[in-house]
Amino acid sequence: MNTKNIPSIKPVKKPKVNVITLGCSKNIYDSEVLMGQLRGNQMEVVHEAEQVNKDDIIVINTCGFIDNAKQESIDTILQYSQLKEEGKVGKVIVTGCLSERYKPELESEITNVDAFFGTNDLNNILHSLGANYKHELIGERLLTTPSHFAYFKIAEGCNRPCSFCAIPLMRGKHVSRDMNELVNEAKVLAANGTRELILIAQDLTYYGLDIYGKRNLDELLRRLSDVPGIEWIRLQYAYPSGFPMEILDAMNERENICKYLDMPLQHITDRMLKSMRRGITKQKTVDIVNQIRDKVPGIAMRTTLITGYPGETEADFEEMLNWVEDTRFDRLGCFTYSHEEKTHAHSLVDDVPEEVKQERVDAIMELQQGISFEINQEKVGNTYKVLIDRKEGDFFIGRTEFDSPEVDNEVLIDAAMHYAAPGSFVQVKIDRAEDFDLYGQIVK
Ligand code: SF4
């Protein structure tokens, strides 16, 4: 048979998918799961590639938390829909929290976006891209972080009633993930070189209450701690009220559970905590911080605060400032209150002027800068286990177990004197300390 005349059927090359992630580590996780599934469908997928081509499909994973984040998401959508208008990209798909929260408005205002999806729409997104959800890929992600650390989402949504927060509107009720599934995912990550798991959820401490009828984050921690290759397990987003102290037993027992706890406290005066519906008082907050520090000596505590919540007086603010001075958190972030529609607090008057909100943030962060400097001085002369994240300029840059990526302190090591491969652990003796950075020599 003469095959010369049979036209060769060139396989139709699926367009490249370029995923853009905005917002928090939970969004990073969701983008990585989507990218893992796309790769599992033999699709070419990249993350935030600057170079775009006319056939590319852009998937924007948006954030809808507070004003600034919403604006950034809208600007990003407009940027890519403009590129589509100019024929420089093929399709624009929007997903994530902003899309979950404002789909009808976005659909009517930005009409050349191909599709808007919610936060729990993985199957539909894959379907719209000509791909199928592959159950066997559970736990398989395309990491966007350096491969030696990975965000590890153990639950979705939140059952808490915090008055200022729109997250439950976008992420729904708390749903814990199956423990065996999580342990398998950790094994896959460890086999691929991940050494640090950063546990995330809206509220870590709620883990298990829905599917196991009890809080059992401590059991999950022990099982993850048993996974060979995992050297650090870090806890982010713990809620203060009803805090399960047994977590700290696991932390004391297991070398590879970092003595680090991120616990957003938001405010401290009884009046503000009540109006915020945080379910905790000033005294209970002070007690829980002291109990945690007593139970795990040397633990690094991070918190997050809000200034300018409706009704916050100068006296409220002074009380918070004094409490920050007394408590001396190791790490602290502070944000201005954002008046979010459909939240409980939206029914209150947003009476604190924006500039006053910002002045209060600046005052707290200035105070914290001094506290951080003093705490860091106490580290000079000590030797710490450091995970090297990258080389930047003249330095290898890493973190101690007391530092989370992107938000906390870093350790800088002179690259002219030392070599340390990113992803490796080294022992570093600290010889100089600044507000948020430590400098040191590799000793082993
Ligand atoms: S715990 Fe409160 S602040 Fe945190 S996600 Fe839930 S409702 Fe929002």
Residues whose N, C-alpha, C, O or C-beta is under 5 A from the ligand:
A	BS01	SF4	C158 R160 P161 C162 C165 I167 Q202 D203
